[in-house]
Amino acid sequence: MRYYETYEVSKTLQVYDINPHSLTAMKILAVLFAIFILLYGLRLLTIAGQSLFTGRVLVRRGLKTQWEPGVDMKETLTIAFKNGLMGLLLIILAIVMLT
């Protein structure tokens, strides 16, 4: 299945005409991907907020993920800032992809 047609304009120049059906499929995939990115960004913002309010950080121990107290408040704030910034950037990316 080809997504484009080629037209030979001259011996050295070919013009590609993109099939509009493939563009529709790409737009649908972009919307689904943007929704996934938006949800992940909201998750990171939620984790950052919980870290700020409770003073605990999300730690992975093997397959389990659990909340544990941070070593000190500076480290907890650093982790919360990183999570919040990444979540905000992912939300901005999702909004740009949807518009």
C-alpha positions as CSV (number, residue, x, y, z in Angstrom):
1,M,0.0,0.0,0.0
2,R,1.6,3.2,-1.1
3,Y,0.9,6.5,0.7
4,Y,1.9,8.7,-2.3
5,E,1.8,8.9,-6.0
6,T,4.8,10.0,-8.1
7,Y,4.6,12.2,-11.2
8,E,7.5,12.7,-13.4
9,V,7.7,16.4,-14.4
10,S,11.0,16.1,-16.2
11,K,13.8,13.6,-16.4
12,T,15.4,14.9,-13.1
13,L,12.4,16.0,-11.1
14,Q,9.7,13.9,-9.5
15,V,6.7,15.3,-7.7
16,Y,5.1,13.4,-4.8
17,D,1.4,13.7,-4.3
18,I,0.4,12.4,-0.8
19,N,-2.8,10.3,-0.5
20,P,-5.3,12.2,1.7
21,H,-6.4,8.9,3.4
22,S,-3.0,8.4,4.8
23,L,-3.1,11.9,6.2
24,T,-6.3,11.2,8.0
25,A,-4.8,8.1,9.6
26,M,-1.8,10.1,10.7
27,K,-4.0,12.8,12.2
28,I,-6.0,10.2,14.2
29,L,-2.7,8.7,15.5
30,A,-1.5,12.1,16.4
31,V,-4.6,12.8,18.4
32,L,-4.4,9.5,20.2
33,F,-0.7,10.1,21.0
34,A,-1.5,13.6,22.2
35,I,-4.1,12.3,24.6
36,F,-1.6,9.7,26.0
37,I,1.0,12.5,26.4
38,L,-1.6,14.7,28.1
39,L,-2.5,12.0,30.6
40,Y,1.1,11.3,31.4
41,G,1.8,15.0,31.9
42,L,-1.2,15.2,34.3
43,R,0.1,12.2,36.2
44,L,3.5,13.8,36.6
45,L,1.9,17.1,37.8
46,T,-0.1,15.1,40.3
47,I,3.0,13.3,41.6
48,A,4.8,16.6,42.0
49,G,1.9,18.1,43.9
50,Q,1.7,15.1,46.3
51,S,5.5,15.3,46.8
52,L,5.2,19.0,47.7
53,F,2.3,18.5,50.1
54,T,3.3,15.3,51.8
55,G,7.1,15.4,51.7
56,R,7.3,11.9,50.3
57,V,8.7,10.8,47.0
58,L,7.6,8.0,44.6
59,V,10.3,5.3,44.6
60,R,10.6,2.2,42.5
61,R,11.7,-1.0,44.3
62,G,11.9,-3.7,41.7
63,L,8.4,-4.1,40.2
64,K,6.7,-2.2,43.1
65,T,6.3,1.6,43.2
66,Q,5.7,3.1,46.6
67,W,5.8,6.4,48.5
68,E,8.7,6.9,50.9
69,P,9.8,9.8,52.9
70,G,12.4,12.0,51.2
71,V,15.9,12.1,52.7
72,D,15.6,15.9,53.2
73,M,13.2,18.6,52.1
74,K,15.7,20.0,49.5
75,E,15.9,16.7,47.7
76,T,12.1,16.3,47.9
77,L,11.6,19.8,46.4
78,T,14.1,19.1,43.7
79,I,12.3,15.9,42.7
80,A,8.9,17.6,42.8
81,F,10.2,20.5,40.7
82,K,11.6,18.0,38.0
83,N,8.3,16.1,37.9
84,G,6.3,19.3,37.7
85,L,8.4,20.8,35.0
86,M,8.3,17.6,32.9
87,G,4.6,17.3,33.4
88,L,4.0,20.9,32.4
89,L,6.2,20.5,29.2
90,L,4.3,17.3,28.3
91,I,1.0,19.1,28.7
92,I,2.2,22.0,26.4
93,L,3.4,19.4,23.9
94,A,0.0,17.7,23.9
95,I,-1.8,21.0,23.4
96,V,0.4,21.9,20.5
97,M,-0.2,18.5,18.9
98,L,-3.9,18.9,19.2
99,T,-4.1,22.3,17.7
